[in-house]
Amino acid sequence: MYRAHVTGGALRDEVDGSTDRAAWFPLDAVADLPRHGFVDEALRLAGLLGDARSR
């Protein structure tokens, strides 16, 4: 897991790679997205969200 900041460029899908579709989402939209459990743990560790699965 990495914490990163966008500094420029354009987000694009990875051709013949491990990423189906690349997209940016606002943090407040993450709770409504389908995602792997490690995403919630990474957000908690970064102090960005409490319990991302809580509603």
PDB file of N, CA, C and O in Angstrom, chain B, residues numbered from 101:
ATOM      1  N   MET B 101       0.846  -1.171   0.000  1.00  0.00           N
ATOM      2  CA  MET B 101       0.000   0.000   0.000  1.00  0.00           C
ATOM      3  C   MET B 101       0.888   1.228   0.000  1.00  0.00           C
ATOM      4  O   MET B 101       1.935   1.259   0.646  1.00  0.00           O
ATOM      5  N   TYR B 102       0.457   2.228  -0.726  1.00  0.00           N
ATOM      6  CA  TYR B 102       1.196   3.480  -0.834  1.00  0.00           C
ATOM      7  C   TYR B 102       0.242   4.639  -0.628  1.00  0.00           C
ATOM      8  O   TYR B 102      -0.931   4.563  -0.993  1.00  0.00           O
ATOM      9  N   ARG B 103       0.746   5.702  -0.047  1.00  0.00           N
ATOM     10  CA  ARG B 103      -0.012   6.945   0.010  1.00  0.00           C
ATOM     11  C   ARG B 103       0.627   7.863  -1.030  1.00  0.00           C
ATOM     12  O   ARG B 103       1.842   8.062  -1.029  1.00  0.00           O
ATOM     13  N   ALA B 104      -0.187   8.413  -1.904  1.00  0.00           N
ATOM     14  CA  ALA B 104       0.339   9.204  -3.012  1.00  0.00           C
ATOM     15  C   ALA B 104      -0.510  10.446  -3.231  1.00  0.00           C
ATOM     16  O   ALA B 104      -1.630  10.548  -2.730  1.00  0.00           O
ATOM     17  N   HIS B 105       0.031  11.368  -3.972  1.00  0.00           N
ATOM     18  CA  HIS B 105      -0.669  12.591  -4.351  1.00  0.00           C
ATOM     19  C   HIS B 105      -0.515  12.779  -5.850  1.00  0.00           C
ATOM     20  O   HIS B 105       0.576  12.595  -6.390  1.00  0.00           O
ATOM     21  N   VAL B 106      -1.587  13.142  -6.521  1.00  0.00           N
ATOM     22  CA  VAL B 106      -1.538  13.397  -7.960  1.00  0.00           C
ATOM     23  C   VAL B 106      -0.762  14.684  -8.191  1.00  0.00           C
ATOM     24  O   VAL B 106      -1.047  15.709  -7.572  1.00  0.00           O
ATOM     25  N   THR B 107       0.215  14.628  -9.081  1.00  0.00           N
ATOM     26  CA  THR B 107       1.006  15.819  -9.400  1.00  0.00           C
ATOM     27  C   THR B 107       0.851  16.250 -10.847  1.00  0.00           C
ATOM     28  O   THR B 107       1.332  17.316 -11.231  1.00  0.00           O
ATOM     29  N   GLY B 108       0.182  15.432 -11.658  1.00  0.00           N
ATOM     30  CA  GLY B 108      -0.025  15.798 -13.057  1.00  0.00           C
ATOM     31  C   GLY B 108      -0.270  14.573 -13.903  1.00  0.00           C
ATOM     32  O   GLY B 108      -0.321  13.449 -13.402  1.00  0.00           O
ATOM     33  N   GLY B 109      -0.420  14.801 -15.172  1.00  0.00           N
ATOM     34  CA  GLY B 109      -0.659  13.704 -16.096  1.00  0.00           C
ATOM     35  C   GLY B 109      -2.118  13.331 -16.169  1.00  0.00           C
ATOM     36  O   GLY B 109      -2.974  13.989 -15.577  1.00  0.00           O
ATOM     37  N   ALA B 110      -2.395  12.265 -16.901  1.00  0.00           N
ATOM     38  CA  ALA B 110      -3.759  11.797 -17.085  1.00  0.00           C
ATOM     39  C   ALA B 110      -3.865  10.352 -16.626  1.00  0.00           C
ATOM     40  O   ALA B 110      -3.006   9.529 -16.943  1.00  0.00           O
ATOM     41  N   LEU B 111      -4.912  10.049 -15.884  1.00  0.00           N
ATOM     42  CA  LEU B 111      -5.171   8.682 -15.457  1.00  0.00           C
ATOM     43  C   LEU B 111      -5.642   7.886 -16.663  1.00  0.00           C
ATOM     44  O   LEU B 111      -6.481   8.359 -17.429  1.00  0.00           O
ATOM     45  N   ARG B 112      -5.109   6.673 -16.840  1.00  0.00           N
ATOM     46  CA  ARG B 112      -5.510   5.859 -17.976  1.00  0.00           C
ATOM     47  C   ARG B 112      -5.549   4.392 -17.569  1.00  0.00           C
ATOM     48  O   ARG B 112      -4.869   3.975 -16.632  1.00  0.00           O
ATOM     49  N   ASP B 113      -6.354   3.618 -18.288  1.00  0.00           N
ATOM     50  CA  ASP B 113      -6.427   2.186 -18.060  1.00  0.00           C
ATOM     51  C   ASP B 113      -5.099   1.541 -18.428  1.00  0.00           C
ATOM     52  O   ASP B 113      -4.379   2.030 -19.299  1.00  0.00           O
ATOM     53  N   GLU B 114      -4.784   0.438 -17.756  1.00  0.00           N
ATOM     54  CA  GLU B 114      -3.544  -0.284 -18.008  1.00  0.00           C
ATOM     55  C   GLU B 114      -3.795  -1.340 -19.085  1.00  0.00           C
ATOM     56  O   GLU B 114      -4.547  -2.287 -18.853  1.00  0.00           O
ATOM     57  N   VAL B 115      -3.188  -1.194 -20.234  1.00  0.00           N
ATOM     58  CA  VAL B 115      -3.377  -2.128 -21.342  1.00  0.00           C
ATOM     59  C   VAL B 115      -2.628  -3.423 -21.021  1.00  0.00           C
ATOM     60  O   VAL B 115      -1.439  -3.399 -20.703  1.00  0.00           O
ATOM     61  N   ASP B 116      -3.340  -4.559 -21.107  1.00  0.00           N
ATOM     62  CA  ASP B 116      -2.754  -5.880 -20.828  1.00  0.00           C
ATOM     63  C   ASP B 116      -2.125  -5.972 -19.445  1.00  0.00           C
ATOM     64  O   ASP B 116      -1.139  -6.685 -19.255  1.00  0.00           O
ATOM     65  N   GLY B 117      -2.689  -5.257 -18.484  1.00  0.00           N
ATOM     66  CA  GLY B 117      -2.153  -5.289 -17.135  1.00  0.00           C
ATOM     67  C   GLY B 117      -3.163  -5.777 -16.132  1.00  0.00           C
ATOM     68  O   GLY B 117      -4.124  -6.458 -16.491  1.00  0.00           O
ATOM     69  N   SER B 118      -2.957  -5.438 -14.884  1.00  0.00           N
ATOM     70  CA  SER B 118      -3.816  -5.933 -13.814  1.00  0.00           C
ATOM     71  C   SER B 118      -4.994  -5.011 -13.500  1.00  0.00           C
ATOM     72  O   SER B 118      -5.839  -5.347 -12.671  1.00  0.00           O
ATOM     73  N   THR B 119      -5.053  -3.862 -14.153  1.00  0.00           N
ATOM     74  CA  THR B 119      -6.120  -2.906 -13.879  1.00  0.00           C
ATOM     75  C   THR B 119      -7.163  -2.935 -14.987  1.00  0.00           C
ATOM     76  O   THR B 119      -6.860  -2.660 -16.148  1.00  0.00           O
ATOM     77  N   ASP B 120      -8.388  -3.271 -14.617  1.00  0.00           N
ATOM     78  CA  ASP B 120      -9.496  -3.262 -15.571  1.00  0.00           C
ATOM     79  C   ASP B 120      -9.819  -1.859 -16.038  1.00  0.00           C
ATOM     80  O   ASP B 120      -9.864  -1.563 -17.232  1.00  0.00           O
ATOM     81  N   ARG B 121     -10.043  -1.002 -15.046  1.00  0.00           N
ATOM     82  CA  ARG B 121     -10.485   0.361 -15.314  1.00  0.00           C
ATOM     83  C   ARG B 121      -9.921   1.260 -14.222  1.00  0.00           C
ATOM     84  O   ARG B 121     -10.037   0.950 -13.036  1.00  0.00           O
ATOM     85  N   ALA B 122      -9.330   2.338 -14.605  1.00  0.00           N
ATOM     86  CA  ALA B 122      -8.769   3.288 -13.648  1.00  0.00           C
ATOM     87  C   ALA B 122      -9.677   4.506 -13.566  1.00  0.00           C
ATOM     88  O   ALA B 122     -10.120   5.022 -14.593  1.00  0.00           O
ATOM     89  N   ALA B 123      -9.958   4.967 -12.350  1.00  0.00           N
ATOM     90  CA  ALA B 123     -10.799   6.147 -12.162  1.00  0.00           C
ATOM     91  C   ALA B 123     -10.509   6.753 -10.801  1.00  0.00           C
ATOM     92  O   ALA B 123     -10.155   6.040  -9.862  1.00  0.00           O
ATOM     93  N   TRP B 124     -10.656   8.065 -10.692  1.00  0.00           N
ATOM     94  CA  TRP B 124     -10.523   8.763  -9.410  1.00  0.00           C
ATOM     95  C   TRP B 124     -11.912   8.964  -8.829  1.00  0.00           C
ATOM     96  O   TRP B 124     -12.869   9.245  -9.550  1.00  0.00           O
ATOM     97  N   PHE B 125     -12.007   8.816  -7.516  1.00  0.00           N
ATOM     98  CA  PHE B 125     -13.264   9.021  -6.806  1.00  0.00           C
ATOM     99  C   PHE B 125     -13.007   9.899  -5.590  1.00  0.00           C
ATOM    100  O   PHE B 125     -11.958   9.780  -4.957  1.00  0.00           O
ATOM    101  N   PRO B 126     -13.952  10.783  -5.250  1.00  0.00           N
ATOM    102  CA  PRO B 126     -13.797  11.556  -4.017  1.00  0.00           C
ATOM    103  C   PRO B 126     -13.882  10.608  -2.812  1.00  0.00           C
ATOM    104  O   PRO B 126     -14.604   9.612  -2.854  1.00  0.00           O
ATOM    105  N   LEU B 127     -13.144  10.919  -1.743  1.00  0.00           N
ATOM    106  CA  LEU B 127     -13.132  10.047  -0.573  1.00  0.00           C
ATOM    107  C   LEU B 127     -14.525   9.777  -0.017  1.00  0.00           C
ATOM    108  O   LEU B 127     -14.792   8.677   0.466  1.00  0.00           O
ATOM    109  N   ASP B 128     -15.411  10.756  -0.076  1.00  0.00           N
ATOM    110  CA  ASP B 128     -16.742  10.531   0.483  1.00  0.00           C
ATOM    111  C   ASP B 128     -17.576   9.569  -0.361  1.00  0.00           C
ATOM    112  O   ASP B 128     -18.654   9.166   0.075  1.00  0.00           O
ATOM    113  N   ALA B 129     -17.118   9.191  -1.545  1.00  0.00           N
ATOM    114  CA  ALA B 129     -17.834   8.231  -2.388  1.00  0.00           C
ATOM    115  C   ALA B 129     -17.332   6.795  -2.187  1.00  0.00           C
ATOM    116  O   ALA B 129     -17.969   5.850  -2.651  1.00  0.00           O
ATOM    117  N   VAL B 130     -16.199   6.626  -1.501  1.00  0.00           N
ATOM    118  CA  VAL B 130     -15.580   5.311  -1.363  1.00  0.00           C
ATOM    119  C   VAL B 130     -16.501   4.314  -0.658  1.00  0.00           C
ATOM    120  O   VAL B 130     -16.542   3.144  -1.037  1.00  0.00           O
ATOM    121  N   ALA B 131     -17.233   4.755   0.349  1.00  0.00           N
ATOM    122  CA  ALA B 131     -18.095   3.839   1.110  1.00  0.00           C
ATOM    123  C   ALA B 131     -19.130   3.154   0.223  1.00  0.00           C
ATOM    124  O   ALA B 131     -19.585   2.060   0.556  1.00  0.00           O
ATOM    125  N   ASP B 132     -19.508   3.758  -0.882  1.00  0.00           N
ATOM    126  CA  ASP B 132     -20.523   3.188  -1.774  1.00  0.00           C
ATOM    127  C   ASP B 132     -19.938   2.375  -2.928  1.00  0.00           C
ATOM    128  O   ASP B 132     -20.693   1.842  -3.741  1.00  0.00           O
ATOM    129  N   LEU B 133     -18.623   2.269  -3.016  1.00  0.00           N
ATOM    130  CA  LEU B 133     -17.979   1.545  -4.116  1.00  0.00           C
ATOM    131  C   LEU B 133     -17.710   0.090  -3.744  1.00  0.00           C
ATOM    132  O   LEU B 133     -17.420  -0.203  -2.584  1.00  0.00           O
ATOM    133  N   PRO B 134     -17.802  -0.829  -4.713  1.00  0.00           N
ATOM    134  CA  PRO B 134     -17.333  -2.194  -4.456  1.00  0.00           C
ATOM    135  C   PRO B 134     -15.812  -2.146  -4.401  1.00  0.00           C
ATOM    136  O   PRO B 134     -15.181  -1.533  -5.263  1.00  0.00           O
ATOM    137  N   ARG B 135     -15.218  -2.783  -3.401  1.00  0.00           N
ATOM    138  CA  ARG B 135     -13.767  -2.719  -3.250  1.00  0.00           C
ATOM    139  C   ARG B 135     -13.273  -3.881  -2.411  1.00  0.00           C
ATOM    140  O   ARG B 135     -14.052  -4.535  -1.717  1.00  0.00           O
ATOM    141  N   HIS B 136     -11.991  -4.131  -2.477  1.00  0.00           N
ATOM    142  CA  HIS B 136     -11.347  -5.171  -1.684  1.00  0.00           C
ATOM    143  C   HIS B 136     -11.171  -4.642  -0.261  1.00  0.00           C
ATOM    144  O   HIS B 136     -11.003  -3.437  -0.072  1.00  0.00           O
ATOM    145  N   GLY B 137     -11.206  -5.511   0.731  1.00  0.00           N
ATOM    146  CA  GLY B 137     -11.107  -5.116   2.135  1.00  0.00           C
ATOM    147  C   GLY B 137      -9.851  -4.341   2.490  1.00  0.00           C
ATOM    148  O   GLY B 137      -9.878  -3.534   3.419  1.00  0.00           O
ATOM    149  N   PHE B 138      -8.741  -4.564   1.775  1.00  0.00           N
ATOM    150  CA  PHE B 138      -7.521  -3.846   2.113  1.00  0.00           C
ATOM    151  C   PHE B 138      -7.646  -2.342   1.857  1.00  0.00           C
ATOM    152  O   PHE B 138      -6.885  -1.553   2.417  1.00  0.00           O
ATOM    153  N   VAL B 139      -8.600  -1.945   1.019  1.00  0.00           N
ATOM    154  CA  VAL B 139      -8.818  -0.514   0.771  1.00  0.00           C
ATOM    155  C   VAL B 139      -9.284   0.163   2.061  1.00  0.00           C
ATOM    156  O   VAL B 139      -8.797   1.238   2.413  1.00  0.00           O
ATOM    157  N   ASP B 140     -10.227  -0.468   2.763  1.00  0.00           N
ATOM    158  CA  ASP B 140     -10.710   0.093   4.026  1.00  0.00           C
ATOM    159  C   ASP B 140      -9.580   0.189   5.045  1.00  0.00           C
ATOM    160  O   ASP B 140      -9.457   1.191   5.749  1.00  0.00           O
ATOM    161  N   GLU B 141      -8.759  -0.849   5.121  1.00  0.00           N
ATOM    162  CA  GLU B 141      -7.636  -0.832   6.071  1.00  0.00           C
ATOM    163  C   GLU B 141      -6.641   0.263   5.720  1.00  0.00           C
ATOM    164  O   GLU B 141      -6.150   0.957   6.610  1.00  0.00           O
ATOM    165  N   ALA B 142      -6.336   0.430   4.442  1.00  0.00           N
ATOM    166  CA  ALA B 142      -5.407   1.476   4.015  1.00  0.00           C
ATOM    167  C   ALA B 142      -5.950   2.860   4.355  1.00  0.00           C
ATOM    168  O   ALA B 142      -5.199   3.724   4.808  1.00  0.00           O
ATOM    169  N   LEU B 143      -7.237   3.079   4.142  1.00  0.00           N
ATOM    170  CA  LEU B 143      -7.840   4.377   4.464  1.00  0.00           C
ATOM    171  C   LEU B 143      -7.809   4.645   5.963  1.00  0.00           C
ATOM    172  O   LEU B 143      -7.563   5.774   6.387  1.00  0.00           O
ATOM    173  N   ARG B 144      -8.061   3.604   6.774  1.00  0.00           N
ATOM    174  CA  ARG B 144      -7.983   3.772   8.235  1.00  0.00           C
ATOM    175  C   ARG B 144      -6.563   4.091   8.661  1.00  0.00           C
ATOM    176  O   ARG B 144      -6.346   5.001   9.462  1.00  0.00           O
ATOM    177  N   LEU B 145      -5.590   3.352   8.135  1.00  0.00           N
ATOM    178  CA  LEU B 145      -4.188   3.579   8.494  1.00  0.00           C
ATOM    179  C   LEU B 145      -3.716   4.977   8.100  1.00  0.00           C
ATOM    180  O   LEU B 145      -2.896   5.579   8.793  1.00  0.00           O
ATOM    181  N   ALA B 146      -4.230   5.484   6.998  1.00  0.00           N
ATOM    182  CA  ALA B 146      -3.857   6.824   6.533  1.00  0.00           C
ATOM    183  C   ALA B 146      -4.606   7.916   7.284  1.00  0.00           C
ATOM    184  O   ALA B 146      -4.316   9.101   7.121  1.00  0.00           O
ATOM    185  N   GLY B 147      -5.583   7.507   8.118  1.00  0.00           N
ATOM    186  CA  GLY B 147      -6.363   8.504   8.860  1.00  0.00           C
ATOM    187  C   GLY B 147      -7.337   9.261   7.989  1.00  0.00           C
ATOM    188  O   GLY B 147      -7.776  10.352   8.355  1.00  0.00           O
ATOM    189  N   LEU B 148      -7.688   8.698   6.829  1.00  0.00           N
ATOM    190  CA  LEU B 148      -8.567   9.393   5.890  1.00  0.00           C
ATOM    191  C   LEU B 148     -10.038   9.098   6.116  1.00  0.00           C
ATOM    192  O   LEU B 148     -10.888   9.932   5.804  1.00  0.00           O
ATOM    193  N   LEU B 149     -10.355   7.926   6.656  1.00  0.00           N
ATOM    194  CA  LEU B 149     -11.736   7.555   6.930  1.00  0.00           C
ATOM    195  C   LEU B 149     -11.765   6.757   8.232  1.00  0.00           C
ATOM    196  O   LEU B 149     -10.803   6.076   8.588  1.00  0.00           O
ATOM    197  N   GLY B 150     -12.889   6.859   8.929  1.00  0.00           N
ATOM    198  CA  GLY B 150     -13.059   6.013  10.106  1.00  0.00           C
ATOM    199  C   GLY B 150     -13.292   4.594   9.635  1.00  0.00           C
ATOM    200  O   GLY B 150     -12.355   3.935   9.182  1.00  0.00           O
ATOM    201  N   ASP B 151     -14.511   4.111   9.730  1.00  0.00           N
ATOM    202  CA  ASP B 151     -14.879   2.803   9.205  1.00  0.00           C
ATOM    203  C   ASP B 151     -15.586   3.022   7.885  1.00  0.00           C
ATOM    204  O   ASP B 151     -16.760   3.393   7.865  1.00  0.00           O
ATOM    205  N   ALA B 152     -14.891   2.798   6.782  1.00  0.00           N
ATOM    206  CA  ALA B 152     -15.423   3.098   5.447  1.00  0.00           C
ATOM    207  C   ALA B 152     -16.661   2.279   5.119  1.00  0.00           C
ATOM    208  O   ALA B 152     -17.429   2.673   4.241  1.00  0.00           O
ATOM    209  N   ARG B 153     -16.880   1.173   5.782  1.00  0.00           N
ATOM    210  CA  ARG B 153     -18.050   0.344   5.503  1.00  0.00           C
ATOM    211  C   ARG B 153     -19.260   0.786   6.333  1.00  0.00           C
ATOM    212  O   ARG B 153     -20.381   0.349   6.070  1.00  0.00           O
ATOM    213  N   SER B 154     -19.045   1.638   7.322  1.00  0.00           N
ATOM    214  CA  SER B 154     -20.157   2.088   8.160  1.00  0.00           C
ATOM    215  C   SER B 154     -21.077   3.020   7.396  1.00  0.00           C
ATOM    216  O   SER B 154     -20.632   3.782   6.538  1.00  0.00           O
ATOM    217  N   ARG B 155     -22.350   2.956   7.708  1.00  0.00           N
ATOM    218  CA  ARG B 155     -23.315   3.853   7.053  1.00  0.00           C
ATOM    219  C   ARG B 155     -24.095   4.563   8.121  1.00  0.00           C
ATOM    220  O   ARG B 155     -24.969   5.373   7.812  1.00  0.00           O
TER     221      ARG B 155
END
